[in-house]
Amino acid sequence: MVRDPSQRDDAPTTEEVLNALGDEPTRAIITELSEPMTANELSDACDIPLSTMYRKLDRLTDANLLTESTEIRRSGQHATLYARGFSQITVSVDDDEQLVVAVERPADEQTADRRLEELWTRMREET
């Protein structure tokens, strides 16, 4: 199942975001994602075992910090690509002395219709 934070009705909690970013390997994944990559590519680039990589990608996606998309391949072995689902994260202290996280999404965030259109375009190019 492909998950996209833009489709989530509620914003991630401060705890979800901070826990997701709580260790150096996870932050390395975020840093490495200058463009969409597969779990295997990220595993190699970050020197993280693949089983650990999938757990970290799940945590980041559950916190709505990554998007998933499917890369259609002619071989039929489609791949899941992961990309940053935010442009900026700000952590601050509010008036009640509580930590607050604000996650800003890219301005060009795509609608489901636009993603479907792009998917069909890529499929036509592959055939």
Backbone atoms as SQL, in Angstrom:
CREATE TABLE atoms (id INTEGER PRIMARY KEY, chain TEXT, resi INTEGER, resn TEXT, atom TEXT, x REAL, y REAL, z REAL);
INSERT INTO atoms VALUES
  (1, 'A', 1, 'MET', 'N', 0.842, -1.175, 0.000),
  (2, 'A', 1, 'MET', 'CA', 0.000, 0.000, 0.000),
  (3, 'A', 1, 'MET', 'C', 0.891, 1.244, 0.000),
  (4, 'A', 2, 'VAL', 'N', 0.611, 2.173, -0.859),
  (5, 'A', 2, 'VAL', 'CA', 1.370, 3.405, -0.957),
  (6, 'A', 2, 'VAL', 'C', 0.739, 4.441, -0.041),
  (7, 'A', 3, 'ARG', 'N', 1.565, 5.036, 0.821),
  (8, 'A', 3, 'ARG', 'CA', 1.063, 6.013, 1.783),
  (9, 'A', 3, 'ARG', 'C', 1.565, 7.404, 1.426),
  (10, 'A', 4, 'ASP', 'N', 0.705, 8.379, 1.615),
  (11, 'A', 4, 'ASP', 'CA', 1.022, 9.761, 1.279),
  (12, 'A', 4, 'ASP', 'C', 0.519, 10.652, 2.405),
  (13, 'A', 5, 'PRO', 'N', 1.421, 11.408, 3.054),
  (14, 'A', 5, 'PRO', 'CA', 0.988, 12.240, 4.171),
  (15, 'A', 5, 'PRO', 'C', -0.013, 13.306, 3.792),
  (16, 'A', 6, 'SER', 'N', -0.052, 13.702, 2.532),
  (17, 'A', 6, 'SER', 'CA', -1.008, 14.730, 2.141),
  (18, 'A', 6, 'SER', 'C', -2.433, 14.223, 2.204),
  (19, 'A', 7, 'GLN', 'N', -2.602, 12.899, 2.253),
  (20, 'A', 7, 'GLN', 'CA', -3.932, 12.309, 2.296),
  (21, 'A', 7, 'GLN', 'C', -4.415, 12.073, 3.725),
  (22, 'A', 8, 'ARG', 'N', -3.584, 12.308, 4.697),
  (23, 'A', 8, 'ARG', 'CA', -3.948, 12.116, 6.096),
  (24, 'A', 8, 'ARG', 'C', -4.722, 13.330, 6.574),
  (25, 'A', 9, 'ASP', 'N', -5.842, 13.087, 7.239),
  (26, 'A', 9, 'ASP', 'CA', -6.694, 14.183, 7.699),
  (27, 'A', 9, 'ASP', 'C', -6.095, 14.940, 8.880),
  (28, 'A', 10, 'ASP', 'N', -5.413, 14.232, 9.770),
  (29, 'A', 10, 'ASP', 'CA', -4.862, 14.888, 10.949),
  (30, 'A', 10, 'ASP', 'C', -3.352, 15.047, 10.801),
  (31, 'A', 11, 'ALA', 'N', -2.841, 16.074, 11.417),
  (32, 'A', 11, 'ALA', 'CA', -1.409, 16.330, 11.366),
  (33, 'A', 11, 'ALA', 'C', -0.700, 15.378, 12.323),
  (34, 'A', 12, 'PRO', 'N', 0.547, 15.035, 12.029),
  (35, 'A', 12, 'PRO', 'CA', 1.281, 14.175, 12.962),
  (36, 'A', 12, 'PRO', 'C', 1.477, 14.906, 14.292),
  (37, 'A', 13, 'THR', 'N', 1.496, 14.154, 15.365),
  (38, 'A', 13, 'THR', 'CA', 1.700, 14.761, 16.679),
  (39, 'A', 13, 'THR', 'C', 3.169, 15.127, 16.846),
  (40, 'A', 14, 'THR', 'N', 3.425, 16.019, 17.781),
  (41, 'A', 14, 'THR', 'CA', 4.799, 16.397, 18.102),
  (42, 'A', 14, 'THR', 'C', 5.599, 15.163, 18.479),
  (43, 'A', 15, 'GLU', 'N', 5.007, 14.303, 19.285),
  (44, 'A', 15, 'GLU', 'CA', 5.690, 13.089, 19.720),
  (45, 'A', 15, 'GLU', 'C', 6.036, 12.179, 18.541),
  (46, 'A', 16, 'GLU', 'N', 5.096, 12.011, 17.592),
  (47, 'A', 16, 'GLU', 'CA', 5.358, 11.168, 16.417),
  (48, 'A', 16, 'GLU', 'C', 6.544, 11.696, 15.615),
  (49, 'A', 17, 'VAL', 'N', 6.567, 13.001, 15.387),
  (50, 'A', 17, 'VAL', 'CA', 7.640, 13.595, 14.584),
  (51, 'A', 17, 'VAL', 'C', 8.983, 13.489, 15.296),
  (52, 'A', 18, 'LEU', 'N', 9.011, 13.861, 16.572),
  (53, 'A', 18, 'LEU', 'CA', 10.276, 13.817, 17.302),
  (54, 'A', 18, 'LEU', 'C', 10.785, 12.393, 17.463),
  (55, 'A', 19, 'ASN', 'N', 9.894, 11.434, 17.710),
  (56, 'A', 19, 'ASN', 'CA', 10.310, 10.035, 17.809),
  (57, 'A', 19, 'ASN', 'C', 10.841, 9.530, 16.474),
  (58, 'A', 20, 'ALA', 'N', 10.201, 9.924, 15.388),
  (59, 'A', 20, 'ALA', 'CA', 10.637, 9.484, 14.065),
  (60, 'A', 20, 'ALA', 'C', 12.028, 10.010, 13.736),
  (61, 'A', 21, 'LEU', 'N', 12.348, 11.192, 14.215),
  (62, 'A', 21, 'LEU', 'CA', 13.645, 11.814, 13.924),
  (63, 'A', 21, 'LEU', 'C', 14.648, 11.602, 15.053),
  (64, 'A', 22, 'GLY', 'N', 14.345, 10.688, 15.949),
  (65, 'A', 22, 'GLY', 'CA', 15.091, 10.540, 17.194),
  (66, 'A', 22, 'GLY', 'C', 16.457, 9.897, 17.132),
  (67, 'A', 23, 'ASP', 'N', 16.875, 9.356, 15.997),
  (68, 'A', 23, 'ASP', 'CA', 18.207, 8.755, 15.957),
  (69, 'A', 23, 'ASP', 'C', 18.949, 9.172, 14.687),
  (70, 'A', 24, 'GLU', 'N', 20.254, 9.050, 14.742),
  (71, 'A', 24, 'GLU', 'CA', 21.102, 9.504, 13.635),
  (72, 'A', 24, 'GLU', 'C', 20.825, 8.755, 12.328),
  (73, 'A', 25, 'PRO', 'N', 20.644, 7.423, 12.340),
  (74, 'A', 25, 'PRO', 'CA', 20.361, 6.751, 11.065),
  (75, 'A', 25, 'PRO', 'C', 19.084, 7.263, 10.387),
  (76, 'A', 26, 'THR', 'N', 18.063, 7.563, 11.174),
  (77, 'A', 26, 'THR', 'CA', 16.821, 8.080, 10.598),
  (78, 'A', 26, 'THR', 'C', 17.047, 9.460, 9.999),
  (79, 'A', 27, 'ARG', 'N', 17.805, 10.273, 10.674),
  (80, 'A', 27, 'ARG', 'CA', 18.107, 11.597, 10.125),
  (81, 'A', 27, 'ARG', 'C', 18.963, 11.482, 8.862),
  (82, 'A', 28, 'ALA', 'N', 19.819, 10.454, 8.798),
  (83, 'A', 28, 'ALA', 'CA', 20.618, 10.227, 7.591),
  (84, 'A', 28, 'ALA', 'C', 19.715, 9.888, 6.405),
  (85, 'A', 29, 'ILE', 'N', 18.657, 9.143, 6.655),
  (86, 'A', 29, 'ILE', 'CA', 17.697, 8.813, 5.593),
  (87, 'A', 29, 'ILE', 'C', 17.078, 10.093, 5.048),
  (88, 'A', 30, 'ILE', 'N', 16.617, 10.961, 5.942),
  (89, 'A', 30, 'ILE', 'CA', 16.002, 12.227, 5.532),
  (90, 'A', 30, 'ILE', 'C', 16.995, 13.053, 4.715),
  (91, 'A', 31, 'THR', 'N', 18.230, 13.104, 5.168),
  (92, 'A', 31, 'THR', 'CA', 19.263, 13.880, 4.476),
  (93, 'A', 31, 'THR', 'C', 19.548, 13.307, 3.093),
  (94, 'A', 32, 'GLU', 'N', 19.550, 11.993, 2.983),
  (95, 'A', 32, 'GLU', 'CA', 19.872, 11.320, 1.717),
  (96, 'A', 32, 'GLU', 'C', 18.785, 11.505, 0.662),
  (97, 'A', 33, 'LEU', 'N', 17.555, 11.781, 1.081),
  (98, 'A', 33, 'LEU', 'CA', 16.423, 11.838, 0.151),
  (99, 'A', 33, 'LEU', 'C', 16.306, 13.179, -0.576),
  (100, 'A', 34, 'SER', 'N', 17.363, 13.570, -1.267),
  (101, 'A', 34, 'SER', 'CA', 17.281, 14.779, -2.091),
  (102, 'A', 34, 'SER', 'C', 16.411, 14.516, -3.313),
  (103, 'A', 35, 'GLU', 'N', 16.261, 13.240, -3.664),
  (104, 'A', 35, 'GLU', 'CA', 15.341, 12.811, -4.716),
  (105, 'A', 35, 'GLU', 'C', 14.802, 11.439, -4.302),
  (106, 'A', 36, 'PRO', 'N', 13.663, 11.016, -4.865),
  (107, 'A', 36, 'PRO', 'CA', 13.069, 9.741, -4.456),
  (108, 'A', 36, 'PRO', 'C', 14.028, 8.567, -4.644),
  (109, 'A', 37, 'MET', 'N', 13.986, 7.636, -3.679),
  (110, 'A', 37, 'MET', 'CA', 14.858, 6.459, -3.710),
  (111, 'A', 37, 'MET', 'C', 14.091, 5.239, -3.203),
  (112, 'A', 38, 'THR', 'N', 14.562, 4.058, -3.590),
  (113, 'A', 38, 'THR', 'CA', 13.996, 2.815, -3.081),
  (114, 'A', 38, 'THR', 'C', 14.635, 2.481, -1.732),
  (115, 'A', 39, 'ALA', 'N', 14.036, 1.547, -1.024),
  (116, 'A', 39, 'ALA', 'CA', 14.597, 1.112, 0.260),
  (117, 'A', 39, 'ALA', 'C', 15.995, 0.523, 0.055),
  (118, 'A', 40, 'ASN', 'N', 16.192, -0.240, -1.026),
  (119, 'A', 40, 'ASN', 'CA', 17.516, -0.810, -1.302),
  (120, 'A', 40, 'ASN', 'C', 18.555, 0.279, -1.538),
  (121, 'A', 41, 'GLU', 'N', 18.185, 1.290, -2.320),
  (122, 'A', 41, 'GLU', 'CA', 19.116, 2.397, -2.581),
  (123, 'A', 41, 'GLU', 'C', 19.460, 3.135, -1.295),
  (124, 'A', 42, 'LEU', 'N', 18.450, 3.367, -0.469),
  (125, 'A', 42, 'LEU', 'CA', 18.690, 4.044, 0.806),
  (126, 'A', 42, 'LEU', 'C', 19.545, 3.194, 1.741),
  (127, 'A', 43, 'SER', 'N', 19.281, 1.896, 1.751),
  (128, 'A', 43, 'SER', 'CA', 20.058, 0.990, 2.588),
  (129, 'A', 43, 'SER', 'C', 21.539, 1.062, 2.226),
  (130, 'A', 44, 'ASP', 'N', 21.831, 1.050, 0.938),
  (131, 'A', 44, 'ASP', 'CA', 23.218, 1.146, 0.478),
  (132, 'A', 44, 'ASP', 'C', 23.814, 2.518, 0.798),
  (133, 'A', 45, 'ALA', 'N', 23.065, 3.574, 0.510),
  (134, 'A', 45, 'ALA', 'CA', 23.581, 4.934, 0.695),
  (135, 'A', 45, 'ALA', 'C', 23.826, 5.268, 2.162),
  (136, 'A', 46, 'CYS', 'N', 22.978, 4.759, 3.039),
  (137, 'A', 46, 'CYS', 'CA', 23.077, 5.093, 4.473),
  (138, 'A', 46, 'CYS', 'C', 23.799, 4.020, 5.281),
  (139, 'A', 47, 'ASP', 'N', 24.173, 2.919, 4.618),
  (140, 'A', 47, 'ASP', 'CA', 24.831, 1.796, 5.294),
  (141, 'A', 47, 'ASP', 'C', 23.998, 1.291, 6.480),
  (142, 'A', 48, 'ILE', 'N', 22.713, 1.057, 6.195),
  (143, 'A', 48, 'ILE', 'CA', 21.767, 0.547, 7.186),
  (144, 'A', 48, 'ILE', 'C', 21.228, -0.769, 6.641),
  (145, 'A', 49, 'PRO', 'N', 21.215, -1.841, 7.457),
  (146, 'A', 49, 'PRO', 'CA', 20.659, -3.108, 6.977),
  (147, 'A', 49, 'PRO', 'C', 19.229, -2.918, 6.470),
  (148, 'A', 50, 'LEU', 'N', 18.869, -3.676, 5.433),
  (149, 'A', 50, 'LEU', 'CA', 17.573, -3.510, 4.785),
  (150, 'A', 50, 'LEU', 'C', 16.409, -3.712, 5.754),
  (151, 'A', 51, 'SER', 'N', 16.495, -4.696, 6.644),
  (152, 'A', 51, 'SER', 'CA', 15.400, -4.926, 7.602),
  (153, 'A', 51, 'SER', 'C', 15.223, -3.721, 8.528),
  (154, 'A', 52, 'THR', 'N', 16.317, -3.132, 8.953),
  (155, 'A', 52, 'THR', 'CA', 16.256, -1.922, 9.779),
  (156, 'A', 52, 'THR', 'C', 15.730, -0.754, 8.970),
  (157, 'A', 53, 'MET', 'N', 16.146, -0.678, 7.706),
  (158, 'A', 53, 'MET', 'CA', 15.706, 0.403, 6.825),
  (159, 'A', 53, 'MET', 'C', 14.186, 0.406, 6.711),
  (160, 'A', 54, 'TYR', 'N', 13.591, -0.753, 6.495),
  (161, 'A', 54, 'TYR', 'CA', 12.132, -0.816, 6.359),
  (162, 'A', 54, 'TYR', 'C', 11.433, -0.346, 7.637),
  (163, 'A', 55, 'ARG', 'N', 11.953, -0.693, 8.795),
  (164, 'A', 55, 'ARG', 'CA', 11.351, -0.227, 10.061),
  (165, 'A', 55, 'ARG', 'C', 11.440, 1.296, 10.164),
  (166, 'A', 56, 'LYS', 'N', 12.576, 1.845, 9.798),
  (167, 'A', 56, 'LYS', 'CA', 12.745, 3.299, 9.881),
  (168, 'A', 56, 'LYS', 'C', 11.872, 4.013, 8.849),
  (169, 'A', 57, 'LEU', 'N', 11.771, 3.454, 7.653),
  (170, 'A', 57, 'LEU', 'CA', 10.900, 4.051, 6.631),
  (171, 'A', 57, 'LEU', 'C', 9.440, 4.008, 7.072),
  (172, 'A', 58, 'ASP', 'N', 9.034, 2.918, 7.703),
  (173, 'A', 58, 'ASP', 'CA', 7.663, 2.827, 8.229),
  (174, 'A', 58, 'ASP', 'C', 7.419, 3.893, 9.287),
  (175, 'A', 59, 'ARG', 'N', 8.375, 4.076, 10.184),
  (176, 'A', 59, 'ARG', 'CA', 8.216, 5.080, 11.240),
  (177, 'A', 59, 'ARG', 'C', 8.115, 6.485, 10.649),
  (178, 'A', 60, 'LEU', 'N', 8.965, 6.787, 9.686),
  (179, 'A', 60, 'LEU', 'CA', 8.938, 8.106, 9.049),
  (180, 'A', 60, 'LEU', 'C', 7.650, 8.324, 8.254),
  (181, 'A', 61, 'THR', 'N', 7.186, 7.282, 7.587),
  (182, 'A', 61, 'THR', 'CA', 5.953, 7.395, 6.803),
  (183, 'A', 61, 'THR', 'C', 4.751, 7.515, 7.725),
  (184, 'A', 62, 'ASP', 'N', 4.734, 6.747, 8.814),
  (185, 'A', 62, 'ASP', 'CA', 3.634, 6.837, 9.784),
  (186, 'A', 62, 'ASP', 'C', 3.558, 8.229, 10.415),
  (187, 'A', 63, 'ALA', 'N', 4.695, 8.892, 10.553),
  (188, 'A', 63, 'ALA', 'CA', 4.732, 10.253, 11.099),
  (189, 'A', 63, 'ALA', 'C', 4.477, 11.293, 10.010),
  (190, 'A', 64, 'ASN', 'N', 4.142, 10.839, 8.817),
  (191, 'A', 64, 'ASN', 'CA', 3.841, 11.719, 7.681),
  (192, 'A', 64, 'ASN', 'C', 5.020, 12.579, 7.249),
  (193, 'A', 65, 'LEU', 'N', 6.208, 12.019, 7.376),
  (194, 'A', 65, 'LEU', 'CA', 7.398, 12.751, 6.955),
  (195, 'A', 65, 'LEU', 'C', 7.923, 12.272, 5.604),
  (196, 'A', 66, 'LEU', 'N', 7.447, 11.108, 5.160),
  (197, 'A', 66, 'LEU', 'CA', 7.824, 10.588, 3.848),
  (198, 'A', 66, 'LEU', 'C', 6.573, 10.290, 3.045),
  (199, 'A', 67, 'THR', 'N', 6.727, 10.359, 1.735),
  (200, 'A', 67, 'THR', 'CA', 5.673, 9.889, 0.838),
  (201, 'A', 67, 'THR', 'C', 6.186, 8.635, 0.147),
  (202, 'A', 68, 'GLU', 'N', 5.264, 7.807, -0.265),
  (203, 'A', 68, 'GLU', 'CA', 5.583, 6.609, -1.027),
  (204, 'A', 68, 'GLU', 'C', 4.917, 6.723, -2.389),
  (205, 'A', 69, 'SER', 'N', 5.612, 6.268, -3.406),
  (206, 'A', 69, 'SER', 'CA', 5.019, 6.185, -4.734),
  (207, 'A', 69, 'SER', 'C', 5.516, 4.900, -5.373),
  (208, 'A', 70, 'THR', 'N', 4.840, 4.459, -6.401),
  (209, 'A', 70, 'THR', 'CA', 5.219, 3.231, -7.080),
  (210, 'A', 70, 'THR', 'C', 5.852, 3.563, -8.414),
  (211, 'A', 71, 'GLU', 'N', 7.029, 3.014, -8.636),
  (212, 'A', 71, 'GLU', 'CA', 7.703, 3.155, -9.922),
  (213, 'A', 71, 'GLU', 'C', 7.338, 1.933, -10.759),
  (214, 'A', 72, 'ILE', 'N', 6.656, 2.158, -11.865),
  (215, 'A', 72, 'ILE', 'CA', 6.243, 1.083, -12.754),
  (216, 'A', 72, 'ILE', 'C', 7.428, 0.688, -13.627),
  (217, 'A', 73, 'ARG', 'N', 7.739, -0.601, -13.621),
  (218, 'A', 73, 'ARG', 'CA', 8.860, -1.092, -14.423),
  (219, 'A', 73, 'ARG', 'C', 8.368, -2.096, -15.446),
  (220, 'A', 74, 'ARG', 'N', 8.977, -2.059, -16.588),
  (221, 'A', 74, 'ARG', 'CA', 8.595, -2.949, -17.690),
  (222, 'A', 74, 'ARG', 'C', 8.684, -4.417, -17.272),
  (223, 'A', 75, 'SER', 'N', 9.633, -4.752, -16.417),
  (224, 'A', 75, 'SER', 'CA', 9.833, -6.138, -15.986),
  (225, 'A', 75, 'SER', 'C', 8.679, -6.653, -15.130),
  (226, 'A', 76, 'GLY', 'N', 7.846, -5.751, -14.653),
  (227, 'A', 76, 'GLY', 'CA', 6.750, -6.147, -13.765),
  (228, 'A', 76, 'GLY', 'C', 7.153, -6.102, -12.300),
  (229, 'A', 77, 'GLN', 'N', 8.433, -5.925, -12.033),
  (230, 'A', 77, 'GLN', 'CA', 8.936, -5.806, -10.661),
  (231, 'A', 77, 'GLN', 'C', 8.898, -4.337, -10.255),
  (232, 'A', 78, 'HIS', 'N', 7.714, -3.865, -9.889),
  (233, 'A', 78, 'HIS', 'CA', 7.539, -2.464, -9.537),
  (234, 'A', 78, 'HIS', 'C', 8.271, -2.169, -8.227),
  (235, 'A', 79, 'ALA', 'N', 8.662, -0.940, -8.048),
  (236, 'A', 79, 'ALA', 'CA', 9.416, -0.550, -6.861),
  (237, 'A', 79, 'ALA', 'C', 8.713, 0.589, -6.137),
  (238, 'A', 80, 'THR', 'N', 8.825, 0.568, -4.831),
  (239, 'A', 80, 'THR', 'CA', 8.311, 1.664, -4.020),
  (240, 'A', 80, 'THR', 'C', 9.413, 2.691, -3.856),
  (241, 'A', 81, 'LEU', 'N', 9.087, 3.928, -4.182),
  (242, 'A', 81, 'LEU', 'CA', 10.029, 5.034, -4.005),
  (243, 'A', 81, 'LEU', 'C', 9.603, 5.855, -2.802),
  (244, 'A', 82, 'TYR', 'N', 10.576, 6.284, -2.031),
  (245, 'A', 82, 'TYR', 'CA', 10.328, 7.122, -0.865),
  (246, 'A', 82, 'TYR', 'C', 10.879, 8.514, -1.133),
  (247, 'A', 83, 'ALA', 'N', 10.150, 9.525, -0.688),
  (248, 'A', 83, 'ALA', 'CA', 10.578, 10.912, -0.857),
  (249, 'A', 83, 'ALA', 'C', 10.199, 11.688, 0.394),
  (250, 'A', 84, 'ARG', 'N', 10.906, 12.777, 0.619),
  (251, 'A', 84, 'ARG', 'CA', 10.526, 13.654, 1.738),
  (252, 'A', 84, 'ARG', 'C', 9.120, 14.175, 1.508),
  (253, 'A', 85, 'GLY', 'N', 8.327, 14.177, 2.550),
  (254, 'A', 85, 'GLY', 'CA', 6.961, 14.684, 2.454),
  (255, 'A', 85, 'GLY', 'C', 6.814, 16.034, 3.103),
  (256, 'A', 86, 'PHE', 'N', 7.916, 16.721, 3.304),
  (257, 'A', 86, 'PHE', 'CA', 7.878, 18.030, 3.948),
  (258, 'A', 86, 'PHE', 'C', 8.970, 18.914, 3.363),
  (259, 'A', 87, 'SER', 'N', 8.768, 20.202, 3.497),
  (260, 'A', 87, 'SER', 'CA', 9.808, 21.135, 3.070),
  (261, 'A', 87, 'SER', 'C', 10.541, 21.720, 4.273),
  (262, 'A', 88, 'GLN', 'N', 9.861, 21.724, 5.424),
  (263, 'A', 88, 'GLN', 'CA', 10.480, 22.284, 6.626),
  (264, 'A', 88, 'GLN', 'C', 9.767, 21.747, 7.859),
  (265, 'A', 89, 'ILE', 'N', 10.550, 21.512, 8.917),
  (266, 'A', 89, 'ILE', 'CA', 10.001, 21.143, 10.222),
  (267, 'A', 89, 'ILE', 'C', 10.524, 22.159, 11.226),
  (268, 'A', 90, 'THR', 'N', 9.598, 22.716, 12.001),
  (269, 'A', 90, 'THR', 'CA', 9.971, 23.695, 13.014),
  (270, 'A', 90, 'THR', 'C', 9.526, 23.181, 14.372),
  (271, 'A', 91, 'VAL', 'N', 10.438, 23.205, 15.333),
  (272, 'A', 91, 'VAL', 'CA', 10.117, 22.823, 16.710),
  (273, 'A', 91, 'VAL', 'C', 10.214, 24.095, 17.554),
  (274, 'A', 92, 'SER', 'N', 9.154, 24.363, 18.305),
  (275, 'A', 92, 'SER', 'CA', 9.147, 25.559, 19.145),
  (276, 'A', 92, 'SER', 'C', 8.466, 25.237, 20.472),
  (277, 'A', 93, 'VAL', 'N', 8.508, 26.207, 21.373),
  (278, 'A', 93, 'VAL', 'CA', 7.845, 26.099, 22.673),
  (279, 'A', 93, 'VAL', 'C', 6.677, 27.073, 22.657),
  (280, 'A', 94, 'ASP', 'N', 5.476, 26.562, 22.969),
  (281, 'A', 94, 'ASP', 'CA', 4.289, 27.425, 22.932),
  (282, 'A', 94, 'ASP', 'C', 4.094, 28.166, 24.251),
  (283, 'A', 95, 'ASP', 'N', 3.001, 28.903, 24.367),
  (284, 'A', 95, 'ASP', 'CA', 2.715, 29.707, 25.561),
  (285, 'A', 95, 'ASP', 'C', 2.539, 28.860, 26.813),
  (286, 'A', 96, 'ASP', 'N', 2.163, 27.601, 26.638),
  (287, 'A', 96, 'ASP', 'CA', 1.989, 26.685, 27.773),
  (288, 'A', 96, 'ASP', 'C', 3.267, 25.918, 28.084),
  (289, 'A', 97, 'GLU', 'N', 4.386, 26.354, 27.507),
  (290, 'A', 97, 'GLU', 'CA', 5.692, 25.730, 27.716),
  (291, 'A', 97, 'GLU', 'C', 5.739, 24.279, 27.223),
  (292, 'A', 98, 'GLN', 'N', 4.995, 24.006, 26.158),
  (293, 'A', 98, 'GLN', 'CA', 4.975, 22.683, 25.539),
  (294, 'A', 98, 'GLN', 'C', 5.696, 22.745, 24.187),
  (295, 'A', 99, 'LEU', 'N', 6.390, 21.666, 23.848),
  (296, 'A', 99, 'LEU', 'CA', 7.004, 21.589, 22.525),
  (297, 'A', 99, 'LEU', 'C', 5.922, 21.455, 21.469),
  (298, 'A', 100, 'VAL', 'N', 6.092, 22.183, 20.384),
  (299, 'A', 100, 'VAL', 'CA', 5.151, 22.145, 19.272),
  (300, 'A', 100, 'VAL', 'C', 5.951, 21.959, 17.995),
  (301, 'A', 101, 'VAL', 'N', 5.474, 21.059, 17.144),
  (302, 'A', 101, 'VAL', 'CA', 6.120, 20.811, 15.856),
  (303, 'A', 101, 'VAL', 'C', 5.201, 21.292, 14.750),
  (304, 'A', 102, 'ALA', 'N', 5.749, 22.058, 13.822),
  (305, 'A', 102, 'ALA', 'CA', 5.015, 22.492, 12.630),
  (306, 'A', 102, 'ALA', 'C', 5.702, 21.862, 11.419),
  (307, 'A', 103, 'VAL', 'N', 4.940, 21.121, 10.634),
  (308, 'A', 103, 'VAL', 'CA', 5.472, 20.463, 9.444),
  (309, 'A', 103, 'VAL', 'C', 4.901, 21.174, 8.229),
  (310, 'A', 104, 'GLU', 'N', 5.788, 21.760, 7.437),
  (311, 'A', 104, 'GLU', 'CA', 5.359, 22.443, 6.216),
  (312, 'A', 104, 'GLU', 'C', 5.538, 21.505, 5.038),
  (313, 'A', 105, 'ARG', 'N', 4.502, 21.426, 4.227),
  (314, 'A', 105, 'ARG', 'CA', 4.508, 20.567, 3.045),
  (315, 'A', 105, 'ARG', 'C', 4.943, 21.378, 1.827),
  (316, 'A', 106, 'PRO', 'N', 5.496, 20.704, 0.815),
  (317, 'A', 106, 'PRO', 'CA', 5.879, 21.425, -0.405),
  (318, 'A', 106, 'PRO', 'C', 4.678, 22.127, -1.029),
  (319, 'A', 107, 'ALA', 'N', 4.910, 23.292, -1.582),
  (320, 'A', 107, 'ALA', 'CA', 3.828, 24.080, -2.189),
  (321, 'A', 107, 'ALA', 'C', 3.226, 23.382, -3.395),
  (322, 'A', 108, 'ASP', 'N', 4.001, 22.561, -4.075),
  (323, 'A', 108, 'ASP', 'CA', 3.517, 21.912, -5.288),
  (324, 'A', 108, 'ASP', 'C', 2.949, 20.525, -5.026),
  (325, 'A', 109, 'GLU', 'N', 2.477, 20.296, -3.818),
  (326, 'A', 109, 'GLU', 'CA', 1.926, 18.993, -3.474),
  (327, 'A', 109, 'GLU', 'C', 0.831, 18.599, -4.455),
  (328, 'A', 110, 'GLN', 'N', 0.878, 17.386, -4.913),
  (329, 'A', 110, 'GLN', 'CA', -0.015, 16.955, -5.970),
  (330, 'A', 110, 'GLN', 'C', -1.310, 16.374, -5.416),
  (331, 'A', 111, 'THR', 'N', -2.348, 16.538, -6.191),
  (332, 'A', 111, 'THR', 'CA', -3.621, 15.926, -5.850),
  (333, 'A', 111, 'THR', 'C', -3.607, 14.474, -6.336),
  (334, 'A', 112, 'ALA', 'N', -4.564, 13.689, -5.860),
  (335, 'A', 112, 'ALA', 'CA', -4.670, 12.299, -6.295),
  (336, 'A', 112, 'ALA', 'C', -4.879, 12.224, -7.802),
  (337, 'A', 113, 'ASP', 'N', -5.673, 13.131, -8.354),
  (338, 'A', 113, 'ASP', 'CA', -5.906, 13.141, -9.799),
  (339, 'A', 113, 'ASP', 'C', -4.614, 13.360, -10.568),
  (340, 'A', 114, 'ARG', 'N', -3.807, 14.285, -10.106),
  (341, 'A', 114, 'ARG', 'CA', -2.543, 14.584, -10.783),
  (342, 'A', 114, 'ARG', 'C', -1.578, 13.402, -10.691),
  (343, 'A', 115, 'ARG', 'N', -1.526, 12.745, -9.524),
  (344, 'A', 115, 'ARG', 'CA', -0.658, 11.580, -9.385),
  (345, 'A', 115, 'ARG', 'C', -1.108, 10.457, -10.307),
  (346, 'A', 116, 'LEU', 'N', -2.422, 10.245, -10.421),
  (347, 'A', 116, 'LEU', 'CA', -2.942, 9.215, -11.315),
  (348, 'A', 116, 'LEU', 'C', -2.590, 9.532, -12.768),
  (349, 'A', 117, 'GLU', 'N', -2.721, 10.777, -13.140),
  (350, 'A', 117, 'GLU', 'CA', -2.370, 11.190, -14.502),
  (351, 'A', 117, 'GLU', 'C', -0.897, 10.898, -14.790),
  (352, 'A', 118, 'GLU', 'N', -0.027, 11.218, -13.842),
  (353, 'A', 118, 'GLU', 'CA', 1.401, 10.962, -14.030),
  (354, 'A', 118, 'GLU', 'C', 1.695, 9.469, -14.110),
  (355, 'A', 119, 'LEU', 'N', 0.980, 8.674, -13.301),
  (356, 'A', 119, 'LEU', 'CA', 1.161, 7.232, -13.330),
  (357, 'A', 119, 'LEU', 'C', 0.817, 6.672, -14.702),
  (358, 'A', 120, 'TRP', 'N', -0.309, 7.080, -15.257),
  (359, 'A', 120, 'TRP', 'CA', -0.706, 6.608, -16.577),
  (360, 'A', 120, 'TRP', 'C', 0.275, 7.073, -17.647),
  (361, 'A', 121, 'THR', 'N', 0.796, 8.267, -17.522),
  (362, 'A', 121, 'THR', 'CA', 1.775, 8.768, -18.483),
  (363, 'A', 121, 'THR', 'C', 3.028, 7.899, -18.453),
  (364, 'A', 122, 'ARG', 'N', 3.504, 7.571, -17.259),
  (365, 'A', 122, 'ARG', 'CA', 4.699, 6.726, -17.143),
  (366, 'A', 122, 'ARG', 'C', 4.437, 5.335, -17.684),
  (367, 'A', 123, 'MET', 'N', 3.251, 4.798, -17.441),
  (368, 'A', 123, 'MET', 'CA', 2.929, 3.466, -17.945),
  (369, 'A', 123, 'MET', 'C', 2.933, 3.451, -19.470),
  (370, 'A', 124, 'ARG', 'N', 2.381, 4.505, -20.074),
  (371, 'A', 124, 'ARG', 'CA', 2.386, 4.576, -21.552),
  (372, 'A', 124, 'ARG', 'C', 3.800, 4.662, -22.086),
  (373, 'A', 125, 'GLU', 'N', 4.674, 5.382, -21.394),
  (374, 'A', 125, 'GLU', 'CA', 6.061, 5.514, -21.835),
  (375, 'A', 125, 'GLU', 'C', 6.790, 4.172, -21.764),
  (376, 'A', 126, 'GLU', 'N', 6.432, 3.329, -20.815),
  (377, 'A', 126, 'GLU', 'CA', 7.088, 2.037, -20.625),
  (378, 'A', 126, 'GLU', 'C', 6.637, 1.000, -21.642),
  (379, 'A', 127, 'THR', 'N', 5.468, 1.205, -22.256),
  (380, 'A', 127, 'THR', 'CA', 4.957, 0.180, -23.192),
  (381, 'A', 127, 'THR', 'C', 5.251, 0.526, -24.625);
